[in-house]
Amino acid sequence: MLEGSLTAVAAGEQVVPASELAAAMKQIKELQRLLGKKTMENELLKEAVEYGRAKKWIAHAPLLPGDGE
């Protein structure tokens, strides 16, 4: 373990405790999972809007003031 620390210091890199690295990796994994979930939700909602518009259930009006102006 000391050898790895010395290598990082010799390379001019910061040394981070293993527990801090593990916590950061866990957080990254959770954020990636949430991003994937929200991406799937977004795609599903886009398809629902397209389907609704095709069935004339949803008007083609602009969503925000200024979108169609």
GUFIVEX-155907 format. One line per field, with one value per residue (C-alpha): residue number from 1; residue in one letter; x, y, z. Coordinates in Angstrom, 1 decimal. Last residue first. Example, Ala and Ser with C-alpha at 12.3 -4.5 7.8 and 13.67 -1.06 7.14 Angstrom:
REM residues 2
num = 2, 1 $
residu = S, A $
px = 13.7, 12.3 $
py = -1.1, -4.5 $
pz = 7.1, 7.8 $
//
This chain:
REM residues 69
num = 69, 68, 67, 66, 65, 64, 63, 62, 61, 60, 59, 58, 57, 56, 55, 54, 53, 52, 51, 50, 49, 48, 47, 46, 45, 44, 43, 42, 41, 40, 39, 38, 37, 36, 35, 34, 33, 32, 31, 30, 29, 28, 27, 26, 25, 24, 23, 22, 21, 20, 19, 18, 17, 16, 15, 14, 13, 12, 11, 10, 9, 8, 7, 6, 5, 4, 3, 2, 1 $
residu = E, G, D, G, P, L, L, P, A, H, A, I, W, K, K, A, R, G, Y, E, V, A, E, K, L, L, E, N, E, M, T, K, K, G, L, L, R, Q, L, E, K, I, Q, K, M, A, A, A, L, E, S, A, P, V, V, Q, E, G, A, A, V, A, T, L, S, G, E, L, M $
px = -44.3, -44.6, -42.4, -42.9, -45.2, -44.4, -45.9, -46.8, -50.1, -50.1, -53.2, -53.0, -55.6, -55.3, -54.6, -51.1, -50.7, -51.4, -49.0, -46.2, -46.9, -46.8, -43.5, -42.0, -43.2, -41.6, -38.3, -38.2, -38.9, -36.1, -33.7, -34.9, -34.1, -30.7, -29.8, -30.9, -28.6, -25.7, -26.2, -26.2, -23.0, -21.3, -22.3, -20.8, -17.6, -17.4, -17.9, -15.3, -12.8, -13.4, -13.0, -9.7, -8.3, -7.2, -3.6, -3.2, -1.1, 2.3, 3.6, 6.0, 3.1, 1.1, 4.0, 4.7, 1.1, 1.1, 4.3, 2.8, 0.0 $
py = 33.1, 29.3, 28.7, 32.2, 31.2, 27.6, 24.3, 25.4, 24.0, 20.7, 19.5, 16.1, 13.4, 13.7, 10.0, 10.7, 13.5, 11.0, 8.5, 11.1, 12.3, 8.7, 8.0, 11.1, 10.0, 6.6, 8.1, 10.4, 7.6, 5.5, 8.5, 9.0, 5.4, 5.6, 8.8, 7.2, 4.2, 6.5, 8.5, 5.4, 4.2, 7.5, 7.6, 4.1, 5.2, 8.3, 6.2, 3.7, 6.5, 8.1, 4.7, 4.1, 7.3, 9.7, 10.5, 13.5, 13.1, 14.6, 11.3, 10.8, 11.3, 8.7, 6.2, 6.8, 6.0, 2.8, 1.7, 2.4, 0.0 $
pz = -31.9, -31.7, -28.7, -27.3, -24.5, -23.6, -24.7, -28.2, -29.5, -31.4, -29.5, -27.8, -28.3, -32.1, -32.3, -33.8, -31.2, -28.4, -29.8, -30.2, -26.6, -25.3, -27.2, -25.6, -22.2, -22.6, -23.8, -20.8, -18.3, -19.9, -19.6, -16.0, -15.1, -16.8, -15.0, -11.7, -12.3, -13.3, -10.2, -8.1, -9.7, -9.3, -5.6, -5.0, -6.8, -4.6, -1.4, -2.5, -3.3, 0.1, 1.8, -0.1, 1.1, -1.6, -2.6, -4.9, -8.0, -8.7, -10.2, -7.3, -4.9, -6.7, -6.8, -3.1, -2.3, -4.4, -2.6, 0.8, 0.0 $
//
